[in-house]
Amino acid sequence: MATERPSKGRSRHRSPTASIRYVDGSTREISFAQLRLGDFTESEPWRRVRSVHGMTHYSGDYASATTGGQVVYESRLELARLLLADFDPSVCGIFAQPCRMVARVDGKVRSHVPDFLLVMGSGTVRVVNVKPASRLEDPQVVEALAWPGQLIERHGWEYEIWSGAERTLLENVRFLAGYRHPGVVPEDEIERAWQEVVDGEEMALAERRLAGGRPPEEARPALMALLWAGRLCTDLSAGLLSGECVLRRRG
């Protein structure tokens, strides 16, 4: 998350706006009251993230299974939130640094670039800012995050300030992310596993049955792919993935 300093060119703003950058190089400024999800079609991140030797923060591109393309992030904490969004079956769209918001707040023109915009299958839009919990003790940071949230919620969208998740959950999702792309595991193996997994059985038992005469670990990738896809689930916060995990069928 970054909040930009106001410039002289923004002093004329009377009502909140959102500026969106597009892949063709154009930029469009829209009244926030008129902003719609469709305005982000063919958009690109507001800032171009580059990794430079000596940088104190960690940035890069994440190959998202949800979008089928690259999504930028500017810190390890942002990457963690991005992983969880990609893993969440209710999320169908992810935009990084979706726009630059400009509004007059307490007589001053303020500017803000949110970290992510998530689109849910239900049609709900959620704007996410990522910030370490320690930084939320700073009143200036709290104030800088507050006005965008008020504007977003008045618009009828959801607003989230995210500061991290339980470590075990993140470790398990990072592991499952290795199976997120089509083709990593043959589709016929995934479908066979789906047909044969019994609801409520432990993973080790499912592996032995699926493997037949092969080593049990050879059947594991298909189960991991099903877990990533959300067709199977287990308690990812209880401990690291192991043969003792209980598998549940979804859908």
C-alpha positions in Angstrom: 0.0 0.0 0.0 1.2 3.5 -0.8 -0.3 6.9 -0.3 0.9 9.5 -2.7 1.5 13.1 -1.7 -0.9 15.6 -3.3 0.4 17.7 -6.1 -0.7 21.1 -7.3 -2.4 19.6 -10.3 -4.9 17.9 -8.0 -6.0 21.0 -6.1 -9.1 21.4 -8.2 -10.7 18.2 -7.2 -14.2 18.7 -5.8 -15.5 15.2 -5.8 -13.6 11.8 -5.4 -12.2 10.3 -8.5 -10.4 7.1 -9.5 -7.8 7.1 -12.2 -7.2 3.8 -14.1 -4.3 2.9 -16.3 -4.9 0.6 -19.3 -2.7 -1.8 -21.2 -2.9 0.4 -24.3 -1.0 3.1 -22.4 -4.1 5.3 -21.8 -5.3 6.6 -18.5 -8.9 7.4 -17.6 -10.1 9.5 -14.7 -13.6 8.5 -13.5 -15.9 10.0 -10.8 -15.8 7.6 -8.0 -19.6 7.7 -7.8 -19.7 6.4 -11.4 -16.9 3.8 -11.0 -18.0 0.3 -12.1 -16.2 -3.1 -12.1 -16.3 -3.0 -15.9 -14.0 0.0 -15.9 -11.1 -2.3 -14.9 -11.3 -4.5 -18.0 -8.0 -4.4 -19.8 -6.5 -2.3 -17.0 -3.0 -2.7 -15.6 -1.4 -1.8 -12.2 -1.1 1.9 -11.5 2.6 1.6 -10.7 5.1 -0.5 -12.5 6.9 -2.6 -10.0 10.6 -3.3 -10.5 13.1 -5.2 -8.5 16.4 -3.3 -8.1 19.5 -4.4 -6.3 19.6 -2.9 -2.8 15.8 -2.5 -2.5 14.6 -3.0 1.1 11.3 -4.5 0.1 10.4 -7.6 -1.8 8.5 -7.3 -5.0 7.7 -9.4 -8.0 5.1 -11.1 -10.2 2.9 -14.0 -9.1 1.6 -16.4 -11.7 -2.1 -16.5 -10.7 -4.3 -19.5 -11.4 -7.4 -17.3 -10.9 -6.4 -14.7 -13.6 -4.3 -16.9 -15.8 -1.7 -14.1 -15.8 0.9 -12.3 -13.7 -0.2 -10.3 -10.7 2.3 -7.8 -9.2 3.1 -7.5 -5.4 5.4 -5.2 -3.5 6.1 -7.1 -0.3 6.1 -10.6 1.1 3.0 -9.7 3.1 1.2 -8.7 -0.1 2.3 -12.0 -1.7 0.8 -13.9 1.2 -2.5 -12.1 0.7 -2.3 -12.8 -3.0 -1.8 -16.5 -2.4 -4.8 -16.7 -0.2 -6.9 -14.8 -2.8 -5.7 -17.2 -5.5 -6.6 -20.2 -3.3 -10.1 -18.9 -2.4 -12.6 -20.5 -4.7 -15.0 -17.6 -4.2 -12.5 -15.2 -5.8 -12.8 -15.0 -9.6 -10.8 -11.9 -10.4 -7.7 -10.1 -8.9 -6.4 -6.7 -9.8 -3.2 -5.4 -8.2 -2.9 -1.6 -7.6 -6.2 -1.2 -9.5 -6.4 2.6 -9.5 -5.4 5.9 -7.9 -8.0 7.3 -5.7 -8.1 11.1 -5.2 -10.4 12.9 -2.8 -10.6 16.1 -0.7 -10.3 15.1 3.0 -10.5 17.7 5.7 -9.8 20.4 3.1 -6.8 18.7 1.7 -6.5 16.8 -1.6 -5.4 13.2 -0.8 -4.3 10.4 -3.1 -4.2 6.7 -2.4 -3.4 3.5 -4.4 -5.0 0.3 -3.0 -3.1 -2.9 -3.0 -5.7 -5.2 -4.5 -9.2 -5.4 -5.9 -10.8 -8.8 -5.6 -13.9 -9.8 -7.5 -16.1 -12.5 -6.0 -18.2 -15.0 -7.9 -21.2 -13.5 -6.1 -20.5 -10.2 -7.8 -19.1 -8.6 -4.6 -16.1 -6.3 -5.0 -13.5 -6.1 -2.2 -10.7 -3.6 -2.0 -7.8 -4.7 0.1 -4.9 -2.8 1.7 -2.1 -4.8 3.2 -0.2 -3.4 6.1 1.9 -5.1 8.9 0.0 -5.1 12.3 2.9 -3.1 13.9 2.3 -0.2 11.4 -1.4 0.0 12.4 -0.2 1.4 15.7 0.8 4.6 13.9 -2.1 7.1 13.9 -0.9 8.6 10.6 -1.1 5.2 9.0 -4.5 4.5 10.5 -5.8 7.9 9.1 -4.3 7.2 5.7 -6.2 3.9 5.5 -9.4 5.2 6.9 -10.6 7.7 4.3 -10.2 5.3 1.3 -12.2 2.7 3.3 -15.0 5.1 4.0 -15.2 6.1 0.3 -15.1 2.5 -0.8 -17.8 1.3 1.6 -20.1 4.3 0.7 -19.7 3.1 -2.9 -21.2 -0.3 -1.9 -18.0 -2.3 -2.1 -16.2 -4.1 0.7 -13.0 -2.8 2.3 -10.4 -4.9 4.0 -7.2 -4.0 5.9 -5.1 -7.2 6.0 -2.1 -7.8 8.3 -1.4 -11.5 8.0 -2.8 -15.0 8.7 -1.9 -18.0 10.8 1.5 -19.3 9.9 0.5 -22.9 9.4 -2.3 -22.0 7.1 0.0 -19.9 4.9 2.7 -22.7 4.8 0.1 -25.2 3.6 -1.3 -22.8 1.0 2.2 -22.1 -0.3 2.8 -25.8 -0.7 -0.5 -26.4 -2.4 0.2 -23.5 -4.8 2.7 -25.8 -6.5 -0.2 -27.7 -7.9 -2.3 -24.6 -9.0 -1.7 -24.7 -12.7 -3.4 -27.0 -15.2 -1.1 -29.7 -16.6 1.1 -30.0 -13.4 -0.9 -33.2 -12.7 -2.5 -35.2 -15.5 -6.2 -34.5 -15.6 -7.1 -38.2 -15.8 -5.2 -38.8 -12.5 -7.1 -35.9 -10.8 -10.5 -37.2 -12.0 -9.7 -40.8 -10.9 -8.7 -39.5 -7.5 -11.9 -37.5 -7.3 -14.0 -40.5 -8.1 -12.3 -42.7 -5.5 -11.7 -40.5 -2.5 -14.1 -41.3 0.3 -15.5 -38.4 2.3 -13.9 -38.3 5.8 -11.0 -40.6 5.2 -7.4 -39.8 6.1 -5.0 -38.8 3.3 -2.7 -41.7 3.9 -5.5 -44.2 3.4 -6.6 -42.5 0.2 -3.0 -42.5 -1.1 -2.6 -46.2 -0.5 -5.8 -47.1 -2.3 -5.2 -44.8 -5.2 -1.6 -46.0 -5.6 -2.5 -49.6 -5.9 0.8 -51.4 -6.2 2.8 -48.2 -6.6 4.5 -46.2 -3.8 1.7 -44.3 -2.0 3.4 -40.9 -2.5 2.9 -41.3 -6.3 -0.8 -40.7 -5.7 -0.3 -37.6 -3.6 -0.1 -35.0 -6.4 -3.7 -35.7 -7.6 -4.9 -35.1 -4.0 -2.9 -31.9 -3.7 -4.4 -30.6 -7.0 -7.9 -31.4 -5.7 -7.2 -29.6 -2.4 -5.9 -26.5 -4.3 -9.0 -26.5 -6.6 -11.3 -26.7 -3.5 -12.9 -29.9 -4.6 -11.4 -31.5 -1.5 -10.8 -29.7 1.8 -9.1 -30.3 5.1 -8.2 -28.2 8.1 -5.2 -26.3 6.9 -4.7 -24.5 10.2 -4.5 -27.7 12.4 -1.0 -28.6 11.3 1.2 -29.1 8.2 -0.3 -31.4 5.6 0.4 -35.1 6.4 -1.2 -38.5 6.0 -3.3 -37.9 9.1 -5.3 -35.1 7.5 -8.9 -35.9 7.1 -10.2 -35.2 3.6 -13.7 -33.8 2.9 -15.5 -33.7 -0.5 -17.0 -30.5 -1.8 -19.5 -30.2 -4.5 
